[in-house]
Amino acid sequence: MKIVIAAGLLLATAWAHAQEVPPAGYESAGICPFECCTYRDWTADADIPVHARRSERDPVLFRLRRGETLRALTGVVVTDKPGVVKVTRPLQGGTLVHGSGPALSLQPGDVVYRLAPLGEGVYRFWYHGKVYQSSEDMLPMPTVREAEITWWKQVRNRQGQTGWTRSDRFTGADACG
C-alpha cells in the first residue's frame, strides 16, 4: 500500500512540474514573430533551400534563387528553450490565447516562460499549463533567460511548389518598412 501511495505522489509531482514548464519543442503556429511581420509576397535575398517538412535533414524540394519573388504562406515558431521572466510586482499580466476570461493575476516571485515574440515587447508565454499573450504591464519585468526559437516559414514559389525553410534572408516580411 505504501508503494502505491508513493508512486501516486511521484506521478502527481511529475504532472504538476510538467504543467509548470512548457513541453520541449513547443510550437506556435501562424506566428510572425516581430512587429509588422506579415505573410505575403517576399523576395529571396539569397539562394535558399526549401524542404518538404520542417527539418533541415529533410531532402531539399527546391531552391529559391536570389531575387526570386515567392509567397510566404504561414509560419511556425518552435520554442527550443523557453525564456524565463520573473514577476517583481503584482500585475494583470496577460490574456489567454485560446479562450476568454479576465487578465491573469501575477504576484511577485511568479515565473512565466516566454514562448514566442509577437513584436513591440509583446509575447506568448506559458504559465501553469496555459498559453497567454503578455500585456504592456509585463514589459518592465526582468528577463532571466531569453527564449531560443526557430522560425519556420512555409513558402510557395511561382511554379506552385510549397515547402518549409528556416532562412531569414528575405525582403518584404516587414510591412512597416
C-alpha positions in Angstrom: 0.0 0.0 0.0 2.8 2.4 0.8 4.5 1.8 -2.5 1.2 2.6 -4.4 0.8 5.8 -2.4 4.4 6.8 -3.0 4.1 6.1 -6.8 0.9 8.2 -6.9 2.7 11.1 -5.2 5.6 10.8 -7.6 3.2 10.9 -10.6 1.3 13.8 -9.2 4.5 15.7 -8.6 5.8 14.9 -12.1 2.5 16.1 -13.6 2.5 19.3 -11.6 6.1 20.0 -12.7 5.2 19.3 -16.3 2.5 21.9 -16.1 4.9 24.5 -14.7 7.2 24.5 -17.8 6.2 24.2 -21.4 6.9 20.9 -23.2 10.2 20.7 -25.2 9.7 22.0 -28.8 6.5 23.9 -28.1 5.0 25.1 -31.4 3.2 28.4 -32.0 1.5 28.0 -35.4 0.7 31.1 -37.5 3.0 33.4 -35.6 5.0 36.0 -37.5 7.5 36.9 -34.7 8.2 40.6 -35.0 6.4 43.9 -35.2 4.7 44.4 -38.6 5.7 40.9 -39.7 3.4 39.8 -42.5 3.0 36.7 -44.6 2.6 37.9 -48.1 4.8 38.2 -51.2 8.5 38.2 -50.2 11.7 38.3 -52.2 14.6 35.9 -51.6 17.9 37.8 -50.7 20.0 34.7 -51.3 19.8 31.2 -52.7 17.6 29.4 -50.1 16.9 25.7 -49.7 13.2 24.7 -49.2 12.3 21.4 -47.6 9.2 19.2 -47.7 8.9 19.2 -43.9 10.2 21.4 -41.0 13.6 19.7 -40.8 17.0 20.6 -42.1 17.6 16.8 -42.5 14.6 16.5 -44.9 15.6 16.5 -48.6 15.6 19.9 -50.4 12.5 20.1 -52.6 13.6 23.2 -54.5 15.7 26.2 -54.1 14.6 29.8 -54.1 17.1 31.9 -56.1 18.3 35.4 -55.1 15.8 38.0 -56.3 13.0 35.5 -56.8 9.6 36.5 -55.6 7.7 34.0 -53.5 4.6 33.8 -51.4 5.1 33.4 -47.7 2.0 31.4 -46.6 2.4 30.9 -42.8 4.9 30.1 -40.2 5.6 28.1 -37.0 7.8 29.4 -34.2 9.3 26.4 -32.3 10.4 27.2 -28.8 13.7 25.3 -28.5 14.3 26.7 -25.0 11.7 29.0 -23.3 12.7 32.3 -21.9 12.3 32.9 -18.2 10.6 36.1 -16.9 10.4 36.8 -13.2 7.5 38.9 -11.9 8.6 41.6 -9.5 5.3 43.3 -8.6 1.6 42.4 -8.6 0.1 42.9 -12.1 -2.6 41.8 -14.5 -0.2 40.1 -16.8 -1.8 38.5 -19.8 -4.9 37.1 -21.5 -5.5 33.5 -22.7 -4.5 33.0 -26.3 -7.3 30.5 -26.9 -10.2 31.3 -24.7 -11.7 34.1 -22.8 -11.7 35.5 -19.3 -10.1 38.2 -17.3 -6.4 39.0 -17.4 -4.1 36.7 -15.4 -3.2 38.0 -11.9 0.5 37.5 -11.2 2.3 38.1 -8.0 6.0 38.9 -7.1 8.1 35.7 -7.4 5.9 34.2 -10.1 7.8 32.9 -13.1 6.4 32.8 -16.6 8.0 31.1 -19.6 8.4 33.2 -22.8 7.4 31.1 -25.9 7.4 33.4 -28.9 7.8 37.1 -29.7 4.9 39.0 -31.3 6.5 42.4 -31.6 6.9 45.6 -29.6 7.7 43.7 -26.4 4.6 41.6 -26.6 5.0 37.8 -26.5 3.2 34.5 -25.9 4.0 32.9 -22.6 3.3 29.7 -20.6 2.0 29.8 -17.1 0.8 26.7 -15.2 -0.1 24.8 -18.3 -1.8 27.5 -20.3 -0.7 29.9 -23.0 -1.2 33.7 -22.7 -0.4 36.8 -24.6 1.5 39.3 -22.5 0.3 42.8 -21.7 2.2 46.1 -21.6 2.3 45.7 -17.8 4.8 42.9 -18.3 7.4 45.0 -20.2 9.4 46.1 -17.2 9.6 42.5 -15.7 13.2 41.2 -15.8 14.1 38.5 -18.2 16.2 35.9 -16.5 16.9 34.0 -19.8 16.0 34.8 -23.4 14.0 32.3 -25.4 15.7 30.3 -28.1 13.4 29.9 -31.0 13.4 28.5 -34.5 11.1 30.2 -37.0 10.0 28.0 -39.9 8.3 29.7 -42.9 6.0 27.9 -45.3 6.6 29.3 -48.8 5.3 28.7 -52.3 7.3 29.6 -55.4 6.0 30.9 -58.8 5.9 27.3 -60.1 3.4 26.3 -57.3 5.9 24.3 -55.2 5.4 24.5 -51.5 7.8 23.8 -48.7 9.5 25.0 -45.5 12.6 27.0 -44.7 14.4 28.4 -41.6 16.2 31.1 -43.6 15.7 34.7 -42.6 17.2 36.0 -45.9 14.0 37.7 -47.3 12.8 41.2 -48.1 9.2 42.0 -47.7 8.4 40.3 -44.4 8.3 43.7 -42.6 5.1 45.6 -43.6 6.4 48.7 -41.7 9.5 49.2 -43.9 
